[in-house]
Amino acid sequence: QVQLVESGGGWVQAGGSLRLSCAASGSIVSPNVMGWYRQAPGKQRELVALMNSGGNTNYADSVKGRFSISRDNAKNTVSLQMNSLKSEDTAVYYCNHKQNGINSWGKGTLVTVSS
């Protein structure tokens, strides 16, 4: 079982930046995928960005060029640098870890972008 703890959410004005971080602990094996999903009010949870343990990334089209994902395999952490934030980025952001077909989720951190 993998436990995930997120940090870094908050309030920011449109055009600003925030950085989210997530630390994984527990029975972690490689290869695995870590990343971020988000859920806005009244909407379904959606992919934001993922990175596998080999360094390959996958971004939602809506965040390409603005968000950047990184991870430290030795520390089992993943971060999301969010720049040029828009009001439509407002959501609860969830850290995700997947290994051997099993998904683990953090509790989520709220990001509010004010226009």
Legacy VTK file of the C-alpha trace (Angstrom):
# vtk DataFile Version 3.0
C-alpha trace
ASCII
DATASET POLYDATA
POINTS 115 float
0.000 0.000 0.000
1.204 3.484 -0.899
0.406 6.640 1.050
0.533 10.077 -0.558
0.736 13.470 1.122
0.304 16.653 -0.918
1.359 20.187 -0.089
1.522 23.561 -1.762
-2.020 24.479 -2.680
-3.478 27.904 -2.017
-4.825 31.074 -3.503
-3.191 33.005 -6.304
-4.191 35.698 -8.759
-4.529 34.889 -12.435
-1.149 34.918 -14.114
0.614 33.829 -10.959
2.431 30.636 -10.041
2.137 27.848 -7.511
4.111 24.704 -6.863
2.549 21.486 -5.619
4.516 18.677 -4.043
3.656 15.121 -3.121
5.567 12.588 -1.073
4.906 8.873 -1.398
5.639 6.291 1.262
4.924 2.626 1.828
5.473 -0.382 -0.406
6.815 1.356 -3.500
8.169 -0.604 -6.439
9.511 0.373 -9.810
8.394 0.922 -12.488
5.612 3.244 -11.454
3.842 6.393 -12.511
3.320 9.483 -10.371
1.444 12.613 -11.166
-1.507 14.879 -10.715
-5.206 14.935 -11.438
-7.674 17.679 -10.633
-11.372 18.049 -10.032
-13.196 21.326 -10.411
-16.615 21.917 -8.815
-19.301 20.058 -10.716
-16.821 18.370 -13.033
-15.173 14.982 -13.298
-11.644 14.346 -12.158
-9.212 14.867 -15.038
-5.585 14.209 -15.792
-3.183 17.112 -15.375
0.282 15.597 -15.738
2.001 12.254 -15.219
5.599 11.102 -15.198
6.813 7.529 -15.095
9.910 6.369 -13.283
11.783 6.485 -16.595
11.105 10.194 -17.001
8.447 10.087 -19.706
5.688 12.653 -19.292
2.076 13.122 -20.292
0.292 16.477 -20.013
-3.278 17.560 -20.523
-3.511 19.854 -23.542
-4.956 22.587 -21.349
-1.767 22.850 -19.270
0.950 22.259 -21.866
3.484 25.073 -21.869
2.293 26.337 -18.488
2.750 23.418 -16.086
5.842 21.310 -15.548
6.052 18.011 -13.689
9.189 16.665 -12.064
10.018 13.822 -9.732
12.790 12.504 -7.527
12.797 8.729 -7.713
15.209 8.381 -4.798
12.900 10.380 -2.520
9.621 9.160 -4.054
8.383 12.683 -4.573
6.649 14.412 -7.438
6.141 18.130 -7.981
4.028 20.255 -10.264
5.166 23.765 -11.145
2.162 25.742 -12.314
2.776 29.027 -14.124
0.489 31.477 -15.899
-2.422 30.208 -13.858
-5.941 30.830 -15.100
-9.255 30.904 -13.281
-10.174 27.650 -15.006
-7.263 25.969 -13.210
-9.186 26.316 -9.957
-9.719 22.818 -8.603
-8.742 20.299 -5.988
-5.494 18.723 -7.146
-4.869 15.091 -6.293
-1.548 13.308 -6.265
-1.658 9.912 -7.935
0.665 6.925 -7.822
0.214 3.813 -9.921
2.172 0.574 -9.753
1.270 -2.971 -10.745
-2.074 -1.643 -11.945
-3.003 -0.256 -8.530
-3.859 3.423 -8.086
-3.237 5.330 -4.868
-4.550 8.835 -4.194
-3.723 11.679 -1.904
-6.427 13.585 -0.065
-6.129 16.555 -2.399
-5.035 20.156 -2.116
-7.156 23.124 -3.190
-5.846 25.566 -5.767
-7.879 28.736 -6.205
-7.041 31.156 -9.007
-8.713 34.519 -8.736
-9.374 36.635 -11.773
LINES 1 116
115 0 1 2 3 4 5 6 7 8 9 10 11 12 13 14 15 16 17 18 19 20 21 22 23 24 25 26 27 28 29 30 31 32 33 34 35 36 37 38 39 40 41 42 43 44 45 46 47 48 49 50 51 52 53 54 55 56 57 58 59 60 61 62 63 64 65 66 67 68 69 70 71 72 73 74 75 76 77 78 79 80 81 82 83 84 85 86 87 88 89 90 91 92 93 94 95 96 97 98 99 100 101 102 103 104 105 106 107 108 109 110 111 112 113 114
